[in-house]
Amino acid sequence: MFSNLSEKLDKALQVLKGHGSITEINVAETLKEVRRVLLDADVNFKTAKDFTQRVKEKAIGQDVLTNLKPGQLMVKIVKDELAELMGGKKAFGDWLDKLFTTSSKVTGENASGDITGLIGQYAHGNEPSHHIPYLYQFTDRPWRTQEILDIILNSFYTPSPGGIIGNEDCGQMSAWYIMNAIGLYQMTPGCNTFYVGRPIVDKATLSLEKGNFTIKVLNHSMENKYVQKVLLDERAKKSMSIQFEDIKADSELIIVMGNEPL
């Protein structure tokens, strides 16, 4: 596991070096610190608390995280191994629940006055957090993804002058909404996997070069926010995801909704 993780982080570092410096956060230095933490021979993460504390000591202590909380960047890179590192799927789910249910109050002399879109300490107004609801897909409670998305889609996007929270940096706030409204989201940039979330439309048609890809949402309502079944071209999917290659002309994705989590 660790050699595989090491290779992934090495590749991520190589890509980042090619893009030069980044203003808000020194991503390359952060990844180096995270890599040292995860590959430390003396590390034994028995709980999610141990994991978070070690990242704080190694990464935050080096002042390389300024616009993210521990794990917000890291989990994008090591999500497949993260549940195991956190002590298993239940421990990972507990850690995410704590993030979304803890107090949203932000204090301290350096606290920002324009933080918006908070659910607990999850800040939807801060784009680097946008993948986090989908991390529940790697826990023992994947349906929590749909609960969190339901809150975001119906509370943080309203038809009013101030209806969008956060800053519309390069269109990310709106792009997130469009993708999630039709029920799909590419959690990790550069990865071909699109995860099924909580669609809020009955039907979406994507115009492609040689035809249309159709998404149909059955039994959709405000109460029916939980995904019951996913079918691609009438074949039931075992996972809550599709690949980029599946989005092709004359194909159809059906998402069946219900009022009980599975």
Secondary structure by P-SEA (a helix, b strand, c coil): caaaaaaaaaaaaaaaaaaccccccaaaaaaaaaaaaaaccccccccaaaaaaaaaacccccccccccccccccccccccccccccccaaaaaaaaaaaaccccccccccccccccccccccccccccccccccccccccccaaaaaaaaaaaaccccccccccccccccaaaaaaaaaaaaccccccccccbbbbccccccbbbbbcccbbbbbbbcccccccccccccccccccccccccccccccccbbbbbbbccccc
